[in-house]
Amino acid sequence: MPATVVVGTQWGDEGKGRFTDLVAAEMDMVVRYQGGHNAGHRLVVDGQAFALQLVPSGVLYSHITPVIGNGVVVDPRVLIAEMDSLQSRGVDCSAVRLSGNAHLVMPYHQELDALHERHLGEAKLGTTKRGIGPAYADKSMRIGLRVQDLLDPRIFRAKLDVSLGHTNKVLAKVFNRLPMRADDIVAEYLDECAPRLKAHICDAVALLHEALESGRQVLFEGAQATFLDLDHGTYPFVTSSNPVAGGVCIGAGIGPRRIDRVIGVAKAYVTRVGSGPFVTELFDEVGDHLVTVGGEFGTNTGRRRRTGWLDLVMLRHAVRLNSLTEVALTKLDVLDGLDRLKVCVAYELDGERYEHMPYHQSVIHKAVPVYAELDGWSTDLSGITSSAELPAAAADYIAFLEEGIGVPIRLVGVGPGRSQYLYWQEAA
């Protein structure tokens, strides 16, 4: 049975969690395949807001098995706190499954993350300091600890001694910091976290394939987005994993032939958190409007997001990288009340025009946006449920974007609520 992927097409915060939640209604399993608790999904259900960090969006449906895949790095303390919070609000988390092959975010990873960022000074990357990068670094160095190690105290301690031994030398000799104590970490992770998570730990690859082979519908969701991808994003201002659709194969353990639907989620404008190039960034009252009306503050960090006009150069590249079959457009309602709208259709630098993403970072940093201008609308879109009800200017805006990216726009979000969306095109 085919699988579906939901992927962000910009720099994150496109509303992936909300649309994953929407598509999940038709699914039996939702699998998170990469990232950590450095990105959050915000969902609004029946007027209640839920901010998810590690637990897959499908947890809000009782019929779904939410799975945290092997490609995710997991802080067990955060996962337990998140499940406890959901339970306290009436959301059953007993079905959550956690891959034994997922790597653990350790306390020293967070210490290193903050120290590295401080050490970079003005060249800082804008990380969330949650320890995600150092956890992935240890994974690549083959000194990381995995979730399954929580189930074997002897192995956990042996691996911890190796990893912490290396890290303590870095803390002392590079950053002049006191070493961290292995006994403290053992007490927290083995004595407190392991008993709480034991029932959730599983062979996620086997679980996933059994579901697919029995004809169950499986949805894959990632954190962050295409242009934060370690290989394909605006490096070095990227995350430490692969959010692109291809990351599903490694981060969940399935082959590419299993996937036949890839939904790209794009905001009706663009936002970015932290440092890095941003060709269409706005520094005027329109940028302030997008922040204020769009509530553009980080779900986890509360940081104000940078805002800009929609960028078709980025979106076309996201279509290529992810083999998008369709796009879900979010936050169209945030543009309500703007007299004129701009859409970046190309970049320009030294007389050369770029309609697809330039490969060289210097071009991206210096490029000037080439804009098409469209009429805005004054209608409040938040209550619209059908494309026929859209004002002509809003319909023209969607049609312009669709033509510019070459794949159909299926769903359009007109508010934060679970039911605040409309179908622009029905699925084929």
Residue pairs with C-beta under 8 A, 6 or more apart in sequence:
1 212
1 213
1 214
1 215
1 216
1 217
1 218
2 258
2 259
2 260
2 261
3 212
3 218
3 219
3 220
3 248
3 254
3 258
3 259
3 260
3 261
4 23
4 27
4 217
4 218
4 219
4 220
4 259
4 261
4 262
4 263
5 219
5 220
5 221
5 222
5 245
5 248
5 259
5 261
5 262
5 263
5 322
6 16
6 19
6 20
6 23
6 219
6 220
6 221
6 222
6 263
6 265
7 16
7 222
7 225
7 226
7 243
7 244
7 245
7 262
7 263
7 264
7 265
7 318
7 322
7 324
8 14
8 16
8 222
8 224
8 225
8 226
8 243
8 264
8 265
9 225
9 226
9 264
9 265
9 266
9 314
9 315
9 318
9 319
9 322
9 324
9 327
10 225
10 226
10 227
10 266
10 267
10 270
10 271
10 272
10 311
10 314
10 315
10 318
11 224
11 225
11 227
11 228
11 270
11 271
11 272
11 273
11 276
12 39
12 223
12 224
12 225
12 228
12 271
12 272
12 273
13 225
13 267
13 271
13 273
13 296
13 298
13 299
13 305
14 225
14 265
14 266
14 267
14 330
15 265
15 267
15 328
15 330
15 331
15 413
16 41
16 221
16 222
16 225
16 265
17 40
17 41
17 42
17 43
17 52
17 57
17 221
18 41
18 42
18 43
18 44
18 330
18 413
18 416
18 418
19 263
19 265
19 328
19 330
19 411
19 413
20 30
20 41
20 56
20 57
20 58
20 219
20 221
21 43
21 45
21 57
21 58
21 60
21 418
22 411
22 418
22 421
23 219
23 263
24 30
24 57
24 58
24 60
24 61
24 64
24 219
25 61
26 217
27 58
27 64
27 217
27 218
27 219
28 63
28 64
28 65
28 211
28 216
28 217
28 218
29 58
29 64
29 65
29 66
29 67
29 208
29 211
29 216
29 217
29 218
29 219
30 56
30 57
30 58
30 59
30 64
30 65
30 66
30 67
30 218
30 219
30 220
30 221
31 56
31 67
31 68
31 69
31 204
31 208
31 218
31 219
31 220
31 221
31 252
32 54
32 56
32 66
32 67
32 68
32 69
32 72
32 220
32 221
32 222
32 223
33 69
33 71
33 72
33 220
33 221
33 222
33 247
33 248
33 251
33 252
34 69
34 71
34 72
34 222
34 223
34 224
34 241
34 242
34 243
34 247
34 251
35 72
35 73
35 132
35 222
35 223
35 224
35 239
35 241
35 243
36 54
36 72
36 73
36 74
36 75
36 105
36 130
36 131
36 132
36 135
36 223
37 53
37 54
37 74
37 75
37 78
37 79
37 82
37 105
37 130
37 132
37 300
38 127
38 128
38 130
38 132
38 223
38 224
38 239
38 300
39 53
39 223
39 224
39 239
39 299
39 300
40 51
40 52
40 53
40 298
40 299
40 300
41 51
41 52
41 53
41 57
41 221
41 223
41 299
42 49
42 50
42 51
42 52
42 299
42 416
43 49
43 50
43 52
43 57
43 60
43 418
44 50
44 416
44 417
44 418
45 60
45 417
45 418
46 418
47 417
48 89
49 416
50 60
50 86
50 89
50 91
51 299
51 300
52 59
52 82
53 78
53 82
53 300
54 68
54 72
54 74
54 75
54 78
54 79
54 82
55 66
55 68
55 79
55 82
55 83
55 86
55 93
55 96
56 66
56 67
56 68
56 96
56 221
57 66
57 221
58 64
58 65
58 66
58 219
59 66
59 86
59 91
59 93
59 95
59 96
60 91
62 92
64 95
65 95
65 97
65 207
65 211
66 95
66 96
66 97
67 96
67 97
67 98
67 99
67 204
67 207
67 208
67 252
68 74
68 79
68 96
68 97
68 98
68 99
68 102
68 204
69 99
69 102
69 204
69 208
69 251
69 252
69 253
70 99
70 101
70 102
70 204
70 205
70 251
70 252
70 253
71 102
71 241
71 242
71 247
71 250
71 251
71 252
72 99
72 102
72 251
73 102
73 103
73 104
73 105
73 132
73 135
73 136
73 139
73 241
74 98
74 102
74 103
74 104
74 105
74 147
75 104
75 105
75 130
75 131
76 104
76 147
76 150
76 189
76 193
76 194
76 196
76 197
77 188
77 193
78 105
79 98
79 197
80 193
80 196
80 197
83 93
83 96
86 93
87 93
94 199
96 200
97 200
97 201
97 202
97 204
97 207
98 147
98 197
98 200
98 201
98 202
98 204
99 147
99 201
99 202
99 203
99 204
99 205
100 146
100 147
100 148
100 151
100 201
100 202
100 203
100 204
101 146
101 147
101 148
101 204
101 205
102 146
102 147
102 204
103 135
103 136
103 138
103 139
103 144
103 145
103 146
103 147
104 135
104 144
104 145
104 146
104 147
104 149
104 150
104 189
105 130
105 131
105 132
105 135
106 131
106 135
106 138
106 145
106 160
106 163
106 164
106 185
106 189
107 131
107 180
107 185
107 188
108 134
108 163
108 164
108 167
108 168
108 171
108 180
108 185
109 131
109 132
109 134
109 135
109 138
110 129
110 130
110 131
110 134
111 131
111 171
111 177
111 180
112 131
112 134
112 167
112 170
112 171
113 127
113 129
113 130
113 131
113 132
113 133
113 134
114 129
115 171
115 175
115 177
116 127
116 133
116 134
117 124
117 125
117 127
117 129
118 124
119 175
124 275
125 236
125 237
125 274
125 275
125 276
126 237
126 273
126 274
126 275
126 276
127 133
127 274
128 300
128 301
130 300
132 239
132 240
133 239
133 240
135 144
135 240
136 240
136 241
137 240
138 144
138 145
138 163
143 159
143 162
143 163
143 166
144 163
145 156
145 159
145 160
145 163
147 197
147 201
148 201
149 155
149 156
149 159
150 156
150 189
150 190
150 193
150 194
150 197
150 198
150 201
151 194
151 198
151 201
153 186
153 190
156 186
156 189
156 190
157 182
157 186
160 182
160 185
160 186
161 182
164 180
164 182
164 185
167 180
168 179
168 180
171 177
171 178
171 179
171 180
172 178
172 179
204 252
204 253
205 252
205 253
208 218
208 252
208 253
208 254
209 253
209 254
211 218
212 218
212 254
212 258
220 248
220 252
220 259
222 243
222 247
222 248
222 251
223 239
223 243
224 239
224 241
224 243
225 243
226 232
226 233
226 243
226 244
226 264
226 314
226 317
226 318
226 321
226 322
227 233
227 234
227 238
227 314
227 318
228 234
228 237
228 238
228 239
228 243
229 238
229 239
229 241
229 242
229 243
229 244
229 247
229 321
230 238
230 239
230 240
230 241
230 242
231 242
231 244
232 242
232 244
232 321
233 239
234 276
234 277
234 361
234 364
235 361
237 274
237 275
237 276
237 277
241 247
241 251
242 250
242 251
244 321
244 322
245 259
245 262
245 321
245 322
245 323
245 324
246 256
246 321
246 322
248 254
248 259
249 255
249 256
260 325
261 325
261 326
262 322
262 323
262 324
262 325
262 326
263 324
263 325
263 326
263 327
263 328
263 410
264 315
264 318
264 319
264 322
264 324
264 326
264 327
264 328
264 407
265 327
265 328
265 330
266 310
266 315
266 318
266 327
266 328
266 329
266 330
267 310
267 329
267 330
267 331
268 310
268 329
268 330
268 331
268 332
268 334
268 335
268 397
269 290
269 294
269 307
269 308
269 309
269 310
269 331
269 334
269 335
270 278
270 280
270 307
270 308
270 309
270 310
270 311
270 314
271 290
271 294
271 296
271 305
271 306
271 307
271 308
272 278
272 281
272 305
272 306
272 308
273 298
273 301
273 303
273 305
273 306
274 303
277 361
277 364
277 365
278 306
278 308
279 308
279 311
279 313
279 344
279 347
279 364
279 367
279 368
279 369
280 308
280 309
280 310
280 311
280 342
280 344
280 369
281 287
281 306
281 307
281 308
282 290
282 307
282 308
282 309
286 338
287 306
287 307
287 308
289 337
289 338
290 296
290 307
290 334
291 297
291 304
291 305
291 307
293 334
293 336
294 307
294 331
294 334
295 416
296 304
296 305
296 307
297 303
297 304
297 305
298 305
309 341
309 342
309 343
309 344
309 369
309 371
310 343
310 344
310 401
311 343
311 344
311 369
312 343
312 344
312 345
312 346
312 401
312 404
312 405
313 344
313 345
313 346
313 347
313 354
313 355
313 356
313 357
314 357
315 327
315 401
315 404
315 405
316 355
316 356
316 357
316 404
316 405
316 406
317 356
317 357
318 324
319 405
319 406
319 407
320 356
324 407
325 407
326 407
326 408
326 409
326 410
326 427
327 402
327 405
327 407
327 408
327 409
327 410
328 409
328 410
328 411
328 412
328 413
329 398
329 401
329 409
329 411
329 412
329 413
329 424
330 412
330 413
331 413
332 381
332 394
332 397
332 398
332 412
332 413
332 414
333 380
333 381
333 382
333 413
333 414
333 415
333 420
335 341
335 376
335 377
335 394
335 397
336 377
336 378
336 379
336 380
336 381
336 382
337 376
337 378
338 376
339 375
339 376
340 373
340 374
340 375
340 376
341 373
341 374
341 375
341 376
341 397
342 371
342 372
342 373
342 374
343 371
343 372
343 374
343 397
343 400
343 401
343 404
344 369
344 370
344 371
345 355
345 370
345 371
345 372
345 404
346 353
346 354
346 355
346 369
346 370
347 353
347 354
347 358
347 363
347 364
347 367
347 368
347 369
347 370
348 354
348 367
348 368
348 369
348 370
349 358
349 363
349 366
349 367
349 368
353 370
354 363
354 367
357 364
358 364
358 367
372 400
374 393
374 396
374 397
374 400
375 393
375 396
376 393
377 391
377 392
377 393
377 394
379 391
379 394
381 390
381 391
381 394
381 414
381 415
382 414
382 415
382 420
383 414
384 390
384 414
384 422
385 419
385 422
386 422
386 423
387 395
387 412
387 422
387 423
387 424
389 422
390 398
390 422
398 409
398 412
398 424
401 409
402 408
402 409
402 424
408 424
408 425
409 424
409 425
410 423
410 424
410 425
410 426
410 427
411 421
411 422
411 423
411 424
412 421
412 422
412 423
412 424
413 420
413 421
414 420
414 421
414 422
